[in-house]
Amino acid sequence: MKLRAMTAAAASLLALSLAACNSPQDKAAEAKADALEAQAAATPNEAQEKALNAQADAVEQQAGNADGGATTANTPDTSPSK
């Protein structure tokens, strides 16, 4: 019986942690970054393409840090300076 309770508690914690990764702020940031990346892909100007991609990366990085670091362990490092 204890094992069932522990399994249920672990499943609940997992569900809560996954829900935090898909907050409305995360979804909005992802949509904004996707729009910037689409603009970058559509432009024939290479400098503008790089600038738009850098802006999209910044939006994604900022969104990864918006929750105080709770989900930054799985946030990819998209820094163009590396």
C-alpha positions as CSV (number, residue, x, y, z in Angstrom):
1,M,0.0,0.0,0.0
2,K,2.9,2.4,0.8
3,L,4.4,1.7,-2.6
4,R,1.2,2.7,-4.4
5,A,1.0,5.9,-2.4
6,M,4.6,6.7,-3.2
7,T,4.1,5.9,-6.9
8,A,1.0,8.2,-7.0
9,A,2.9,11.0,-5.2
10,A,5.8,10.7,-7.7
11,A,3.5,10.7,-10.7
12,S,1.8,13.8,-9.3
13,L,5.1,15.6,-8.9
14,L,6.1,14.7,-12.4
15,A,2.9,16.0,-13.8
16,L,3.3,19.3,-11.9
17,S,6.9,19.7,-13.1
18,L,5.8,19.1,-16.7
19,A,3.0,21.6,-16.4
20,A,5.5,24.3,-15.3
21,C,7.4,23.8,-18.5
22,N,4.4,24.7,-20.6
23,S,3.2,27.9,-19.0
24,P,1.4,30.5,-21.0
25,Q,4.5,32.7,-20.8
26,D,6.6,29.9,-22.3
27,K,4.1,29.3,-25.1
28,A,4.0,33.0,-25.9
29,A,7.8,33.3,-26.0
30,E,8.0,30.2,-28.2
31,A,5.5,31.6,-30.6
32,K,7.4,34.9,-30.7
33,A,10.7,33.2,-31.3
34,D,9.2,31.0,-34.0
35,A,7.8,34.1,-35.8
36,L,11.2,35.8,-35.6
37,E,12.9,32.6,-37.0
38,A,10.4,32.5,-39.9
39,Q,11.2,36.1,-40.7
40,A,14.9,35.3,-40.6
41,A,14.4,32.4,-43.0
42,A,12.4,34.6,-45.4
43,T,14.8,37.5,-45.6
44,P,17.5,37.5,-48.4
45,N,19.7,39.8,-46.3
46,E,22.2,37.7,-44.3
47,A,22.9,40.4,-41.7
48,Q,19.2,40.8,-41.1
49,E,18.8,37.0,-40.9
50,K,21.5,36.8,-38.2
51,A,20.0,39.7,-36.3
52,L,16.5,38.1,-36.3
53,N,17.9,34.7,-35.3
54,A,19.9,36.3,-32.4
55,Q,16.7,38.1,-31.3
56,A,14.8,34.8,-31.4
57,D,17.5,33.1,-29.3
58,A,17.4,36.0,-26.8
59,V,13.6,35.5,-26.5
60,E,14.0,31.8,-25.9
61,Q,16.8,32.3,-23.3
62,Q,14.8,34.9,-21.5
63,A,11.7,32.7,-21.4
64,G,13.9,29.9,-20.0
65,N,14.9,32.2,-17.1
66,A,11.5,33.8,-16.5
67,D,10.5,31.2,-13.9
68,G,13.4,31.9,-11.6
69,G,15.5,29.0,-12.9
70,A,13.0,26.2,-12.2
71,T,13.2,24.9,-15.7
72,T,16.6,26.2,-16.9
73,A,18.3,22.9,-16.4
74,N,16.8,21.7,-19.7
75,T,17.0,25.1,-21.5
76,P,19.4,24.7,-24.4
77,D,22.2,27.3,-24.7
78,T,21.5,29.1,-27.9
79,S,24.0,31.8,-27.5
80,P,25.5,32.8,-30.9
81,S,28.8,33.8,-29.2
82,K,29.8,30.1,-28.7
